[in-house]
Amino acid sequence: MTAAARPDRTYAVVAGVERYAAGPSWDLPGPAADARRFTAWLRGRGVPAAHIHLLLEELPGAGGPDVDVRAGTAVRETVQEVLTRRLPRLEGDLLWVFWGGHGVTDPQGHRRLFYADAGTDDKRNLDLDAWLNAFTTDLLPGFGRQIWLVDSCQTFVEDLGLARSLPTELPPGGDRLPGREQFVLLASAPGQRAVNDPARRTGVFSRAALAALTAAGGESWPPDMGKVADGVIGQFTGGTQRPTSLWYRSWTSDVRQLVFPDARRREEPVPDAALSELVNLLAGWPGMTDRDQRQLVLGMLPADLSSSIPRLGAPRPDIISIVRTCRRHPGGLAALVEAVALIEPGSLEQRELKDWAARWLAPEQGA
């Protein structure tokens, strides 16, 4: 990208979804606060408040800075109104799109982002890949240059049992326009999870991206996105709070996928039969059938472990997801056993859980 853009001719769509119609099991503290932080950064760089479409679904005490931009909701109808009716009527030098919330990858490899009104029976979603393609056509004639930052998991729907219940809605078709430029930076590659930090109410990718954007300074607009991407990658060179991978496509359509190996995430040597036994044990535990008590257990796990667990509505599928994710984190099953045992100390279920741990976990990892 050679020509400079002007902040006063820049527009943005900023979405942060923390709460879903599916219920509290889908709660995700952080994306709304990150959306407010990104909006504040845009305003600080001179983007007019009237040019920013801020779409939020916030949990109580969501946090983030106060901004002088009126927020709409992140439900399907509102998002579609912005994408299909408001933006096509506008013209500017640059369009930013920031989205934080839950996401998956469908069997065709398309990344899907869930709207705030996604429920257990109607998992309405935005097809990110389809919209990236649509925004290079005459559906959006007024923005030849776009920057997309997306902080969401891209776990395969088959892993979550959602493939048959995931509705598809494609954007209107259009003719491809020449000279369209998109820079896309995603928190995870297909099949991978992003990492959320619920204690700080932020996505780890969002925090790194905002830090890199701020570090880029104010000399050029937009910032040098290649350097921004390198800055994000640099922040994930070490430490535990990092995504499993990053994916980005440059202005020249070069694609890079970076995977961050983490020795702590090798699966524990617990066989599938023992894992099924643990699932059955927990599913029969009265306390674990209660959604609030499961959330209490997750709150006692390490933050990088609890934030990586895909949450499902019904008790047994949710327990399966919790147990499978804990197995992928060395020490995760021991941490889970220790947390669950605190619910009803001295009970028959606790003794059975302790017996399971003695048989299947290494002594230094047992309860």
Buried (B, 14 or more C-beta within 10 A) or exposed (E): BEEEBEBEBBBBBBBBBBBBBBEEBBBBBBBBBBBBBBBBBBBEBEBBEEBBBBBBBBBEEBBBEEBEBEBBBBBBEBBBBBBBEEBBEBEBBBBBBBBBBBBBBBEEEBBBBBBBBBBBEBBBBBBBBBBBBBBBBEBBBEBBBBBBBBBBBBBBBBBBEBEEEBEEEEBEEBEEBEEBBBBBBBBBBBBBBBBBBBEBBBBBBBBBBBBBBBEBEEEEBBBBBBEBBEBBBEBBEEEEBBBBBBBBBBBEEEEEBBEBEBEEBEEBEBEEEBBEBBBEBBBEBEBBBEBEBBBBBBEBBBBBBBBBBBBBBEBBBBBBBBBBBBBBBBBBBBBBBBBBBEBBEEBEBBEBBBEBBEEBBEEEBBB
